């Protein structure tokens, strides 16, 4: 990454303006133009430096639900189960852990009732139990990764 790419990644972690031309606003802060900023964001996404660029929504405030779920999946069956779990559009992300519970994923649904429906479907499809770990309390960590 060159200095402008680094500045873009660092700036994007601080939020994005809500304005008529947010890209132009951020570009001006960084000493570039709107087209160059958008081209570089696209390149950072295409190259895998950034995996996502977009808004974060508070699902519960919008009437939806989120939950963290875990499964115990034998290593020999992990890939098959991952494909089945990831096929559900409600799965926000899925990752492996070196632990008894070795598959973890987040479910995001439009209503709280749908959490149970998706968990039931995943259990039926995979043959493995899904352990639901709903949020009891929310903390804002403010995680940043300066580059």
C-alpha positions as CSV (number, residue, x, y, z in Angstrom):
1,X,0.0,0.0,0.0
2,X,1.2,3.5,-0.8
3,X,0.7,6.4,1.6
4,X,-2.7,7.4,0.1
5,X,-4.0,3.8,0.4
6,X,-2.9,3.8,4.1
7,X,-4.6,7.1,4.7
8,X,-7.8,5.8,3.1
9,X,-7.9,2.7,5.2
10,X,-7.2,4.7,8.4
11,X,-9.8,7.3,7.5
12,X,-12.6,4.8,6.6
13,X,-12.3,3.2,10.1
14,X,-13.3,6.5,11.6
15,X,-16.7,6.5,9.9
16,X,-18.1,8.0,6.7
17,X,-19.9,11.3,6.4
18,X,-23.7,11.5,5.8
19,X,-23.8,14.2,3.1
20,X,-24.8,14.8,-0.5
21,X,-21.2,13.9,-1.7
22,X,-19.5,11.9,1.1
23,X,-16.7,10.6,-1.2
24,X,-15.9,14.1,-2.3
25,X,-15.8,15.2,1.3
26,X,-13.4,12.4,2.4
27,X,-11.3,12.8,-0.7
28,X,-10.8,16.5,0.1
29,X,-9.7,15.6,3.6
30,X,-7.1,13.2,2.1
31,X,-5.9,15.6,-0.6
32,X,-7.2,13.6,-3.5
33,X,-10.4,13.7,-5.7
34,X,-13.6,11.8,-5.5
35,X,-12.9,9.6,-8.5
36,X,-9.5,8.6,-7.3
37,X,-10.9,7.8,-3.8
38,X,-13.6,5.5,-5.3
39,X,-11.1,3.9,-7.6
40,X,-8.8,3.1,-4.8
41,X,-11.5,1.8,-2.5
42,X,-12.6,-0.5,-5.4
43,X,-9.0,-1.7,-5.8
44,X,-8.5,-2.3,-2.1
45,X,-11.7,-4.4,-2.1
46,X,-10.7,-6.3,-5.2
47,X,-7.3,-7.0,-3.9
48,X,-8.5,-8.3,-0.6
49,X,-6.9,-5.5,1.5
50,X,-10.5,-4.5,2.5
51,X,-13.0,-7.3,2.8
52,X,-16.0,-5.0,3.2
53,X,-16.9,-1.4,2.9
54,X,-20.4,-0.3,3.8
55,X,-22.7,0.8,6.6
56,X,-23.2,-1.1,9.9
57,X,-26.8,-1.3,11.0
58,X,-28.1,-1.9,14.5
59,X,-30.5,-4.8,13.6
60,X,-32.3,-4.8,16.9
61,X,-33.3,-1.1,16.6
62,X,-34.7,-1.9,13.1
63,X,-36.9,-4.8,14.6
64,X,-34.4,-7.5,13.6
65,X,-32.2,-9.8,15.6
66,X,-28.6,-10.9,15.9
67,X,-27.1,-13.9,17.7
68,X,-23.8,-15.7,17.9
69,X,-24.0,-19.4,17.2
70,X,-21.5,-22.2,17.6
71,X,-21.3,-25.9,16.5
72,X,-19.1,-28.9,17.2
73,X,-18.3,-30.3,13.7
74,X,-15.9,-33.2,13.2
75,X,-12.9,-32.1,11.1
76,X,-13.7,-34.5,8.3
77,X,-17.2,-32.9,7.9
78,X,-16.2,-29.3,8.4
79,X,-16.2,-28.2,4.8
80,X,-19.6,-29.8,4.0
81,X,-21.2,-28.2,7.0
82,X,-19.6,-24.8,6.3
83,X,-21.2,-24.8,2.8
84,X,-24.6,-25.6,4.2
85,X,-24.4,-23.0,6.9
86,X,-23.1,-20.3,4.6
87,X,-25.9,-21.0,2.1
88,X,-28.3,-19.3,4.5
89,X,-28.5,-15.5,3.7
90,X,-29.0,-14.8,7.4
91,X,-25.4,-16.0,8.1
92,X,-23.4,-12.7,8.4
93,X,-20.0,-14.5,8.7
94,X,-18.7,-17.9,9.7
95,X,-15.2,-18.8,11.0
96,X,-13.3,-21.7,12.3
97,X,-11.8,-21.9,15.8
98,X,-9.4,-24.3,17.4
99,X,-11.8,-25.3,20.2
100,X,-14.4,-28.0,21.0
101,X,-16.9,-25.6,19.4
102,X,-14.9,-25.2,16.2
103,X,-17.5,-23.4,13.9
104,X,-18.8,-20.0,14.9
105,X,-21.2,-17.8,13.0
106,X,-23.4,-14.8,13.4
107,X,-27.0,-14.8,12.4
108,X,-28.8,-11.6,11.4
109,X,-32.5,-11.9,10.8
110,X,-35.4,-9.5,10.1
111,X,-37.3,-10.5,13.2
112,X,-36.3,-12.2,16.5
113,X,-38.5,-15.3,15.7
114,X,-36.5,-16.0,12.6
115,X,-33.4,-16.9,14.7
116,X,-35.0,-20.1,15.9
117,X,-36.2,-20.9,12.4
118,X,-32.7,-20.6,10.9
119,X,-31.1,-22.5,13.7
120,X,-33.6,-25.3,13.3
121,X,-33.0,-25.4,9.5
122,X,-29.2,-25.6,10.0
123,X,-29.6,-28.4,12.5
124,X,-31.8,-30.4,10.2
125,X,-29.5,-29.8,7.2
126,X,-26.2,-30.6,8.9
127,X,-27.2,-33.1,11.5
128,X,-25.3,-31.2,14.2
129,X,-26.6,-29.1,17.1
130,X,-26.4,-25.3,16.9
131,X,-25.6,-23.6,20.2
132,X,-27.3,-20.2,20.3
133,X,-25.5,-17.6,22.4
134,X,-27.7,-14.4,22.3
135,X,-26.2,-11.1,23.4
136,X,-27.0,-10.3,27.0
137,X,-25.3,-7.0,27.1
138,X,-23.8,-4.8,24.4
139,X,-20.4,-3.2,24.7
140,X,-18.9,-0.7,22.3
141,X,-15.2,-1.6,21.8
142,X,-14.3,1.0,19.1
143,X,-11.9,-1.4,17.5
144,X,-9.5,0.1,14.9
145,X,-6.5,-1.3,13.0
146,X,-4.2,1.6,12.1
147,X,-2.1,0.9,9.1
